[in-house]
Amino acid sequence: MGTLADDHDACAALLAGSGSSFALPIRLLPAWKRRGTTALYAFCRRADDIVDGTDSLPVDATAAAAELERFSADLEGMLAGGRSDDPVIRAVVDTVRRFGVPAGYLRAVIEGVRSDLAPRPIADVAALEAYCARVASAVGLAALHVWGFTSPEALPAGHACGLAFQMTNILRDIPEDLSRGRLYLPASDLVAAGCRTEDIHRGAPTPALERLAAIEVARADAWFRRARRLDRFLSTDGRIVFRAMYGAYRTIFLEVRRRGAAVFSSRVTPPKPWLASAALLAVVAGPRGVRRPW
């Protein structure tokens, strides 16, 4: 077993190898907050990887469920004062203790990814929001405790931010999720758009798919606008990293919105230089200053 510094270095290596849009914003934090935020990211990445597998090695649901249960039990044991052989678990529990992060947020992440092992249709917007709250808002709210916030009003704004970011992920990744048997768009939205699940799998642009894309984009845009308020309630460190993350994700979202129904047939992947420039612009201009860089 290595030192605590080794544990946090393992989390940093996981982030560095991930290609995540969060890597650059996290680097803007002071070292001690950067370590805590990176540990949270690594914990979520590990939970996701257990459930998603890789392109070359698709996940076996039974094996993944057992591994996720071991991962969860390892977390609970360490939170209760036990030991763990997993550097990510050790680093994230250190973060929980050091920054007073409610452990319930980590449990919510595990429950969220567990639901992906046996995906069921998302019935309505309430079910969509509940899913996004577990897999995205929970880790965002945990991060707020690391970054520092000045008012409890930060929490609902942070929740909206998690919804906006996760909805962007959902719209960006539709073809990839479909290949895994997952669709996160509410069934009630399909009905409202006059769209069938078969139309989404087919992917060819139709008026119904255009209507469905417009419904989802409008909802995500409303969540982004609510998330802007978070900027008022953060420490200086937190404000800088939030702005950078908001700039990168808002840029991905703007490309999703521009594509319209094409998101059903191809993944949206803006070039990394665009994301980096948008992140840095947002740090200077604030979340309202984010514009398409192309």
C-alpha positions in Angstrom: 0.0 0.0 0.0 1.4 3.4 -1.0 1.2 6.7 0.7 -1.8 9.1 0.5 0.2 11.2 -2.0 0.6 8.1 -4.2 -3.1 7.5 -4.0 -3.8 11.1 -5.3 -1.2 10.6 -7.9 -3.0 7.5 -9.2 -6.2 9.6 -9.5 -4.3 12.3 -11.4 -3.0 9.7 -13.8 -6.5 8.4 -14.4 -7.7 11.9 -15.2 -4.7 12.6 -17.4 -5.4 9.5 -19.5 -9.1 10.1 -19.8 -9.2 12.8 -22.4 -11.9 14.4 -20.2 -13.2 18.0 -20.8 -12.7 18.5 -17.1 -8.9 18.0 -17.2 -8.0 21.6 -18.1 -10.5 23.3 -15.7 -9.3 21.2 -12.8 -5.8 22.3 -13.4 -6.9 25.9 -12.6 -7.5 25.0 -8.9 -4.9 25.3 -6.1 -3.0 22.1 -5.5 -5.0 20.9 -2.5 -8.4 21.5 -4.1 -7.1 20.1 -7.4 -6.3 16.8 -5.6 -9.7 16.6 -4.0 -11.5 17.4 -7.2 -9.4 14.9 -9.1 -10.2 12.2 -6.6 -13.9 12.8 -7.1 -13.4 12.6 -10.9 -11.4 9.3 -10.5 -14.1 7.8 -8.3 -16.8 8.6 -10.9 -14.6 7.4 -13.8 -14.0 4.1 -12.0 -17.7 3.6 -11.4 -18.5 4.4 -15.0 -15.9 2.1 -16.3 -17.2 -0.8 -14.3 -20.6 -0.4 -15.9 -19.6 0.6 -19.5 -16.6 -1.6 -20.2 -14.6 -0.7 -23.3 -15.1 -0.8 -27.0 -12.9 -3.8 -27.3 -14.3 -5.6 -24.2 -18.1 -5.1 -23.8 -19.3 -5.4 -20.3 -20.9 -8.5 -18.9 -23.8 -7.3 -16.8 -23.5 -10.0 -14.1 -19.8 -9.6 -13.7 -20.2 -5.8 -13.7 -22.9 -5.9 -11.0 -20.6 -8.0 -8.8 -17.7 -5.7 -9.3 -19.8 -2.6 -8.6 -21.0 -4.2 -5.4 -17.4 -4.8 -4.3 -16.5 -1.2 -5.2 -19.5 0.0 -3.1 -18.6 -2.2 -0.2 -15.0 -1.1 -0.4 -16.2 2.5 -0.1 -18.5 1.8 2.8 -15.8 -0.1 4.6 -13.3 2.7 4.3 -15.9 5.4 5.3 -16.6 3.3 8.4 -12.9 3.4 9.4 -11.7 0.3 7.6 -8.9 -0.2 5.1 -8.9 -0.5 1.3 -6.4 -1.7 -1.3 -7.8 0.6 -3.9 -6.0 4.0 -4.2 -9.0 5.7 -5.7 -11.2 4.7 -2.7 -8.5 5.8 -0.3 -8.1 9.2 -2.1 -11.8 9.9 -2.3 -12.4 9.0 1.3 -9.5 11.3 2.2 -11.3 14.0 0.2 -14.6 13.4 2.0 -13.0 13.8 5.4 -10.7 16.7 4.5 -13.5 18.8 2.9 -16.6 17.6 4.7 -18.2 16.2 1.5 -21.4 14.4 2.3 -20.8 10.7 1.6 -24.4 10.4 0.3 -23.2 12.1 -2.9 -20.8 9.2 -3.6 -23.5 6.7 -2.9 -25.8 8.4 -5.3 -23.2 8.1 -8.1 -23.0 4.4 -7.5 -26.8 4.0 -7.6 -26.9 6.0 -10.8 -24.4 3.8 -12.7 -26.0 0.7 -11.2 -29.2 1.7 -13.0 -27.3 1.5 -16.3 -26.7 -2.2 -15.8 -30.3 -2.9 -16.6 -31.4 0.2 -18.5 -35.1 0.9 -18.5 -37.0 3.5 -20.5 -37.0 7.0 -19.0 -40.8 7.7 -18.6 -40.8 11.4 -18.2 -38.9 14.5 -17.3 -39.0 13.7 -13.6 -37.3 10.4 -14.2 -34.7 12.0 -16.4 -33.9 14.6 -13.7 -33.7 11.9 -11.1 -31.2 9.9 -13.2 -29.1 13.0 -14.0 -29.1 14.0 -10.3 -27.5 10.7 -9.3 -24.8 10.5 -12.1 -24.0 14.2 -12.5 -25.5 16.6 -10.0 -24.3 14.5 -7.1 -20.6 14.7 -8.0 -21.0 18.4 -8.9 -22.4 19.1 -5.4 -19.6 17.1 -3.9 -17.2 19.2 -5.8 -18.7 22.4 -4.4 -17.7 21.3 -1.0 -14.1 21.0 -2.2 -14.1 24.4 -4.1 -15.9 26.4 -1.4 -19.3 28.2 -1.6 -20.6 31.2 0.1 -24.4 30.5 0.3 -26.7 27.5 0.4 -28.2 29.0 -2.8 -25.2 27.4 -4.5 -26.7 23.9 -4.1 -29.8 24.3 -6.3 -27.7 26.2 -8.8 -25.2 23.3 -8.7 -27.9 20.8 -9.2 -29.1 22.7 -12.3 -25.5 22.7 -13.5 -25.3 18.9 -13.2 -28.5 18.6 -15.1 -27.2 20.8 -17.9 -23.9 19.1 -18.2 -25.4 15.6 -18.2 -28.1 16.5 -20.7 -25.3 17.7 -22.9 -23.6 14.3 -22.5 -26.8 12.5 -23.3 -27.4 14.5 -26.5 -23.8 14.3 -27.6 -23.6 10.5 -27.1 -26.9 9.3 -28.5 -25.5 6.9 -31.1 -23.0 5.4 -28.6 -25.6 4.9 -26.0 -28.0 3.3 -28.5 -25.3 0.8 -29.3 -25.3 -0.2 -25.6 -29.1 -0.5 -25.5 -29.6 2.8 -23.7 -31.8 5.8 -24.5 -32.1 8.5 -21.9 -34.7 10.7 -23.7 -38.1 10.7 -21.9 -40.8 8.6 -23.5 -43.2 11.5 -22.9 -41.0 13.7 -25.2 -41.2 11.1 -28.0 -44.9 11.2 -27.7 -45.0 15.0 -27.8 -42.7 15.0 -30.9 -44.7 12.3 -32.7 -41.5 10.2 -32.8 -41.0 6.5 -32.3 -38.0 4.7 -30.8 -37.4 3.1 -34.2 -37.0 6.5 -35.8 -34.2 7.3 -33.3 -32.4 4.0 -34.0 -32.7 4.7 -37.8 -31.2 8.1 -37.3 -32.3 9.6 -40.6 -33.4 13.2 -40.1 -37.2 13.6 -40.1 -39.6 16.3 -38.9 -40.4 14.3 -35.8 -36.7 13.9 -34.9 -36.2 17.7 -35.5 -39.1 18.3 -33.1 -37.6 15.9 -30.5 -34.2 17.5 -30.8 -35.7 20.9 -30.3 -37.6 19.8 -27.1 -34.4 18.3 -25.6 -32.2 21.3 -26.5 -34.7 23.8 -25.0 -34.7 21.9 -21.7 -30.9 21.7 -21.6 -30.7 25.4 -22.4 -33.1 26.3 -19.5 -30.9 24.2 -17.1 -27.8 26.0 -18.4 -29.4 29.4 -17.7 -30.3 28.3 -14.2 -26.8 27.1 -13.6 -25.3 30.5 -14.4 -26.4 31.7 -10.9 -23.8 29.4 -9.4 -21.2 31.9 -10.3 -22.5 34.3 -7.6 -22.1 31.8 -4.7 -18.6 30.3 -5.1 -15.3 31.1 -3.6 -12.8 32.7 -6.0 -11.2 29.3 -6.6 -14.5 27.7 -7.3 -15.7 30.5 -9.5 -12.7 30.1 -11.8 -13.0 26.3 -12.2 -16.8 26.5 -12.6 -16.5 29.1 -15.3 -14.0 27.0 -17.2 -16.2 23.9 -17.0 -19.3 25.9 -18.0 -17.5 27.4 -21.0 -16.4 23.9 -22.2 -19.8 22.3 -21.8 -21.7 25.2 -23.1 -19.6 25.0 -26.2 -20.4 21.4 -26.7 -24.1 22.2 -26.2 -24.0 25.0 -28.7 -22.7 22.5 -31.3 -25.4 20.0 -30.3 -28.0 22.7 -30.8 -26.6 23.6 -34.2 -26.6 20.0 -35.4 -30.3 19.5 -34.7 -31.6 16.0 -35.7 -28.1 15.1 -36.8 -27.2 14.2 -33.2 -29.2 11.0 -33.6 -26.8 9.7 -36.3 -23.4 11.0 -35.3 -21.6 11.9 -32.0 -20.9 15.6 -31.4 -17.1 16.1 -30.8 -16.0 19.8 -31.1 -12.2 20.1 -31.5 -10.3 20.4 -28.2 -8.8 23.8 -29.1 -12.3 25.2 -29.3 -13.2 23.8 -25.9 -10.0 25.1 -24.3 -10.5 28.6 -25.8 -14.1 28.6 -24.7 -13.1 27.6 -21.1 -10.5 30.4 -20.9 -12.9 32.9 -22.3 -15.5 32.0 -19.7 -12.9 32.4 -16.9 -12.5 36.0 -18.1 -16.0 36.9 -19.2 -18.1 34.8 -17.0 -20.8 32.2 -18.0 -22.8 34.7 -19.9 -19.9 35.5 -22.1 -19.7 32.0 -23.7 -20.1 32.1 -27.5 -19.5 29.7 -30.3 -15.7 30.0 -31.1 -16.3 29.1 -34.8 
